[in-house]
């Protein structure tokens, strides 16, 4: 369904099936799969997407996306993503992401992330992060961080030294 008003286009996909791409100011995808979503505000409910580009916010409930690039906040509830690049805050509840890069605050509860790079991060109860690169990291009771900021810096330094040594050969 497409609605236009005040010069803004809004599109809602609520039928099972697959579509190559959706482009509008506000996109809501329900129980469907989309290859590429390009919008100001994107919302996925019980849906999947290949790549989501949003100039503002992205919300995922019981769904997932391979890659998310958002200028604003990203919220995931009972879902997941491969890569999240967010200009705003990121929140994950009962979900996960392989890599999160966020300029704002990141909160993870009852979920996980492989690599986390953020301005500040909170790992809540039931949350786990394998490698965290952040100047401010709060770990609540029941949360877990395997490699904190110092371990991440050591890994980067080791990789840098390895590259230098390989170039000399």
C-alpha positions as CSV (number, residue, x, y, z in Angstrom):
1,X,0.0,0.0,0.0
2,X,1.4,3.4,-1.0
3,X,0.2,6.6,0.6
4,X,1.3,10.1,-0.3
5,X,0.6,13.2,1.7
6,X,2.4,16.5,2.4
7,X,4.9,15.6,-0.3
8,X,6.0,12.4,1.6
9,X,5.7,8.9,0.3
10,X,4.9,6.0,2.7
11,X,4.9,2.4,1.7
12,X,3.7,-0.7,3.6
13,X,4.3,-4.2,2.4
14,X,2.0,-6.6,4.3
15,X,1.8,-9.5,1.9
16,X,3.9,-12.7,2.1
17,X,6.4,-12.9,-0.7
18,X,9.5,-11.3,-1.9
19,X,10.3,-8.0,-3.6
20,X,13.5,-6.7,-5.1
21,X,13.5,-3.2,-3.5
22,X,11.4,-0.7,-1.8
23,X,12.0,3.1,-1.8
24,X,9.9,5.6,0.1
25,X,10.2,8.2,2.9
26,X,8.7,5.7,5.4
27,X,8.8,2.0,4.8
28,X,7.0,-0.7,6.8
29,X,7.6,-4.3,5.8
30,X,5.4,-7.0,7.5
31,X,5.8,-10.8,6.9
32,X,7.7,-10.3,3.7
33,X,11.2,-10.3,2.3
34,X,12.9,-7.4,0.5
35,X,16.3,-7.2,-1.1
36,X,16.9,-3.5,-0.6
37,X,15.1,-1.0,1.6
38,X,15.8,2.7,1.0
39,X,13.9,5.1,3.3
40,X,14.1,7.8,5.9
41,X,12.4,5.6,8.4
42,X,12.4,1.8,8.0
43,X,10.5,-0.7,10.0
44,X,10.6,-4.5,9.6
45,X,8.1,-6.7,11.4
46,X,8.5,-10.5,11.1
47,X,10.4,-9.8,7.9
48,X,13.8,-10.0,6.3
49,X,15.8,-7.7,4.2
50,X,19.1,-7.9,2.5
51,X,20.3,-4.3,2.9
52,X,18.5,-1.4,4.7
53,X,19.5,2.2,4.0
54,X,17.8,4.7,6.2
55,X,18.6,8.4,6.7
56,X,17.0,8.3,10.1
57,X,15.8,5.4,12.2
58,X,15.5,1.6,11.6
59,X,13.3,-0.7,13.8
60,X,13.3,-4.5,13.5
61,X,10.9,-6.7,15.4
62,X,11.1,-10.5,15.0
63,X,13.1,-10.1,11.8
64,X,16.5,-9.5,10.4
65,X,18.7,-7.8,7.9
66,X,22.0,-8.6,6.5
67,X,23.3,-5.0,6.6
68,X,21.8,-1.9,8.1
69,X,23.1,1.6,7.4
70,X,21.2,4.2,9.4
71,X,21.8,7.9,10.0
72,X,19.8,7.7,13.2
73,X,18.9,5.1,15.8
74,X,18.7,1.3,15.3
75,X,16.4,-0.8,17.5
76,X,16.2,-4.6,17.2
77,X,13.8,-6.7,19.2
78,X,13.9,-10.5,18.8
79,X,15.9,-10.2,15.6
80,X,19.3,-9.8,14.1
81,X,21.7,-8.2,11.7
82,X,25.0,-9.0,10.1
83,X,26.4,-5.4,10.1
84,X,25.0,-2.3,11.7
85,X,26.4,1.1,10.9
86,X,24.4,3.7,13.0
87,X,24.8,7.4,13.3
88,X,22.7,7.4,16.5
89,X,22.0,5.0,19.3
90,X,21.7,1.2,18.9
91,X,19.6,-1.1,21.1
92,X,19.3,-4.9,20.9
93,X,16.9,-6.9,23.0
94,X,16.8,-10.6,22.6
95,X,18.7,-10.4,19.3
96,X,22.1,-10.1,17.9
97,X,24.5,-8.6,15.4
98,X,27.9,-9.7,14.0
99,X,29.3,-6.2,13.9
100,X,28.0,-3.0,15.4
101,X,29.6,0.4,14.7
102,X,27.6,3.2,16.4
103,X,28.4,6.9,16.9
104,X,25.9,7.0,19.8
105,X,25.2,4.8,22.8
106,X,24.8,1.0,22.4
107,X,22.7,-1.2,24.7
108,X,22.6,-5.0,24.5
109,X,20.4,-7.1,26.7
110,X,19.6,-10.8,26.3
111,X,21.5,-10.7,23.1
112,X,24.9,-10.5,21.6
113,X,27.4,-9.0,19.3
114,X,30.7,-10.2,17.8
115,X,32.5,-6.9,17.4
116,X,31.2,-3.7,19.0
117,X,32.6,-0.2,18.3
118,X,30.6,2.6,19.9
119,X,30.9,5.9,21.7
120,X,29.6,4.2,24.8
121,X,28.2,0.7,25.5
122,X,26.1,-1.1,28.1
123,X,26.0,-4.9,28.1
124,X,23.0,-5.9,30.2
125,X,21.8,-9.1,31.8
126,X,22.1,-12.0,29.4
127,X,24.2,-9.9,26.9
128,X,27.5,-11.0,25.5
129,X,30.1,-9.1,23.4
130,X,33.1,-10.9,22.0
131,X,35.3,-7.8,21.2
132,X,34.4,-4.3,22.4
133,X,36.1,-1.1,21.2
134,X,34.6,1.7,23.2
135,X,36.0,4.4,25.6
136,X,33.1,3.8,28.0
137,X,31.9,0.2,28.7
138,X,29.4,-0.7,31.4
139,X,28.8,-4.4,32.1
140,X,25.8,-5.1,34.2
141,X,25.4,-8.2,36.4
142,X,24.8,-11.2,34.1
143,X,26.4,-9.4,31.1
144,X,29.7,-10.6,29.6
145,X,32.5,-9.0,27.5
146,X,35.1,-11.5,26.3
147,X,37.6,-8.9,25.0
148,X,37.4,-5.3,26.3
149,X,39.0,-2.2,24.9
150,X,42.6,-3.1,25.9
151,X,42.3,-6.5,24.4
152,X,40.9,-5.0,21.2
153,X,43.8,-2.5,21.0
154,X,46.3,-5.3,21.5
155,X,44.7,-7.3,18.7
156,X,44.8,-4.3,16.4
157,X,48.5,-3.6,17.3
158,X,49.3,-7.3,16.7
159,X,47.6,-7.2,13.3
160,X,49.5,-4.0,12.4
161,X,52.8,-5.6,13.3
162,X,51.9,-8.6,11.3
163,X,51.2,-6.5,8.2
164,X,54.6,-4.7,8.6
165,X,56.4,-8.0,8.9
166,X,54.7,-9.5,5.9
167,X,55.6,-6.5,3.7
168,X,59.3,-6.8,4.5
169,X,59.4,-10.3,3.0
